């Protein structure tokens, strides 16, 4: 299964539109959002995804009831299993919780956002993936990650240039 991973869209509709187009072109089968949607009106663009969307709340998601109604987001921590690969999704505001999830040995992959900086690293036996920011506000780089559960690899890509920013085999 090819999984698209995004985070920190922060109401940037043109960037969200670009990310949706990018993920649709890659034919992802599931999209995971690691929080900081911000407001329910982002559903106008996220609703154009050809794959189901699952996500968690971030620290800036104030309109939680509206995000639930528009996108079905209702959790701060989410567990997902795809092709036998176990994933935890959390925004990542508290690094201690992120490390505890990674070190628990319950998950193959822990997906986070919050820092706006893309990263793939090993944390014990778990791979930690931060896709960076779709909005591009802090780093100037609009990025998403692609997780291929069959090939057991993850890549981070710039959605504007298509440039590979990082990759790791699991």
C-alpha positions as CSV (number, residue, x, y, z in Angstrom):
1,X,0.0,0.0,0.0
2,X,1.3,3.5,-0.8
3,X,0.5,5.9,2.0
4,X,0.8,9.7,1.7
5,X,1.7,11.5,4.8
6,X,1.3,15.2,5.4
7,X,1.3,17.6,8.3
8,X,1.0,21.3,9.3
9,X,-1.2,22.5,6.5
10,X,-2.1,25.6,8.5
11,X,-5.0,26.8,6.3
12,X,-2.7,27.4,3.3
13,X,-5.2,26.5,0.6
14,X,-2.9,26.8,-2.4
15,X,-0.3,24.6,-0.7
16,X,-3.0,22.1,0.3
17,X,-4.3,22.0,-3.3
18,X,-0.7,21.3,-4.5
19,X,-0.2,18.5,-1.9
20,X,-3.6,16.9,-2.9
21,X,-2.7,17.0,-6.6
22,X,0.8,15.6,-5.8
23,X,-0.6,12.7,-3.7
24,X,-3.4,12.0,-6.3
25,X,-0.8,11.8,-9.1
26,X,1.2,9.3,-7.0
27,X,-2.0,7.2,-6.6
28,X,-1.7,6.9,-2.9
29,X,-4.2,4.5,-1.3
30,X,-4.4,6.3,2.1
31,X,-3.5,9.8,3.4
32,X,-2.4,10.4,6.9
33,X,-2.4,14.0,8.3
34,X,-0.4,14.5,11.5
35,X,-2.2,17.6,12.7
36,X,-2.5,21.4,12.5
37,X,-5.2,21.5,9.8
38,X,-6.4,24.7,11.7
39,X,-9.9,25.3,10.4
40,X,-12.7,23.2,8.9
41,X,-12.7,25.1,5.5
42,X,-9.6,23.1,4.6
43,X,-12.0,20.3,3.8
44,X,-12.7,22.0,0.5
45,X,-9.3,21.0,-0.8
46,X,-8.6,17.9,1.3
47,X,-12.0,16.5,0.0
48,X,-10.4,16.3,-3.4
49,X,-8.1,13.5,-2.3
50,X,-8.8,10.2,-4.2
51,X,-7.8,8.2,-1.1
52,X,-9.3,8.1,2.4
53,X,-7.9,10.7,4.9
54,X,-7.1,9.8,8.5
55,X,-5.7,12.4,10.8
56,X,-5.1,13.6,14.3
57,X,-5.5,17.0,16.0
58,X,-2.5,19.3,16.4
59,X,-1.8,21.9,19.0
60,X,-3.2,24.7,16.7
61,X,-6.5,22.9,15.8
62,X,-8.9,25.0,17.8
63,X,-12.1,24.2,15.9
64,X,-12.1,20.6,16.8
65,X,-15.9,20.1,16.5
66,X,-15.8,21.6,13.0
67,X,-12.8,19.5,12.0
68,X,-14.7,16.4,13.2
69,X,-17.8,17.4,11.2
70,X,-15.8,18.3,8.1
71,X,-13.1,15.6,8.1
72,X,-13.9,13.1,10.8
73,X,-10.8,14.0,12.8
74,X,-11.5,13.1,16.5
75,X,-8.2,11.8,18.0
76,X,-4.9,13.1,19.3
77,X,-3.3,9.7,18.8
78,X,-4.2,7.3,16.1
79,X,-3.2,3.7,15.4
80,X,-3.3,2.4,11.9
81,X,-2.3,-1.0,10.4
82,X,-1.6,-1.5,6.7
83,X,-0.1,-4.6,5.2
84,X,0.9,-5.8,8.6
85,X,2.8,-2.6,9.4
86,X,1.7,-0.9,12.6
87,X,1.8,2.9,12.7
88,X,1.1,5.4,15.4
89,X,0.2,9.0,14.5
90,X,0.5,11.9,16.9
91,X,1.1,15.6,16.2
92,X,4.3,15.5,18.4
93,X,3.9,18.5,20.6
94,X,5.4,16.5,23.5
95,X,8.6,14.8,22.5
96,X,8.5,12.6,25.5
97,X,5.3,11.0,24.3
98,X,6.8,10.6,20.8
99,X,9.9,8.8,22.2
100,X,7.7,6.6,24.4
101,X,5.6,5.5,21.5
102,X,8.7,4.8,19.4
103,X,10.5,2.9,22.2
104,X,7.4,0.8,23.1
105,X,8.2,-1.6,20.3
106,X,4.4,-1.7,19.5
107,X,4.9,0.2,16.2
108,X,7.0,-0.1,13.1
109,X,6.5,3.6,12.3
110,X,5.6,6.6,14.4
111,X,4.3,9.6,12.3
112,X,4.6,13.1,13.8
113,X,4.4,16.7,12.7
114,X,4.7,19.9,14.8
115,X,8.3,20.9,14.1
116,X,7.6,21.8,10.4
117,X,11.0,20.1,9.6
118,X,11.0,16.9,7.6
119,X,12.9,14.0,9.1
120,X,13.3,10.2,9.0
121,X,15.2,8.6,11.7
122,X,15.5,5.4,13.7
123,X,14.3,5.5,17.3
124,X,15.1,2.1,18.7
125,X,13.6,-0.4,16.3
126,X,11.0,2.1,15.1
127,X,11.2,4.5,12.3
128,X,10.1,8.1,13.1
129,X,8.7,10.0,10.2
130,X,8.0,13.8,10.1
131,X,6.9,14.8,6.6
132,X,7.7,18.4,7.3
133,X,5.2,21.1,6.5
134,X,2.7,21.4,3.6
135,X,2.2,25.1,4.3
136,X,5.9,26.1,3.8
137,X,5.6,28.9,6.4
138,X,8.6,28.1,8.6
139,X,11.1,26.4,6.3
140,X,10.0,27.5,2.9
141,X,9.8,23.9,1.9
142,X,6.4,22.3,1.1
143,X,6.8,18.6,1.7
144,X,5.0,15.3,2.1
145,X,6.2,11.7,2.8
146,X,5.3,8.6,0.9
147,X,5.4,5.3,2.8
148,X,5.4,2.1,0.7
149,X,4.3,-0.7,3.0
150,X,5.1,-3.4,0.5
151,X,8.6,-2.2,-0.3
152,X,9.0,-1.1,3.4
153,X,10.5,2.3,2.5
154,X,9.7,5.9,3.2
155,X,10.6,9.0,1.1
156,X,10.1,12.7,1.7
157,X,9.5,14.8,-1.3
158,X,9.2,18.5,-2.1
159,X,5.7,18.9,-3.6
160,X,6.7,21.9,-5.8
161,X,9.8,20.5,-7.4
162,X,9.3,16.7,-6.8
163,X,12.9,16.7,-5.4
164,X,13.7,13.8,-3.1
165,X,14.6,15.2,0.3
166,X,15.2,12.0,2.2
167,X,14.6,8.3,2.2
168,X,15.0,5.2,4.4
169,X,14.3,1.5,4.1
170,X,12.4,0.1,7.1
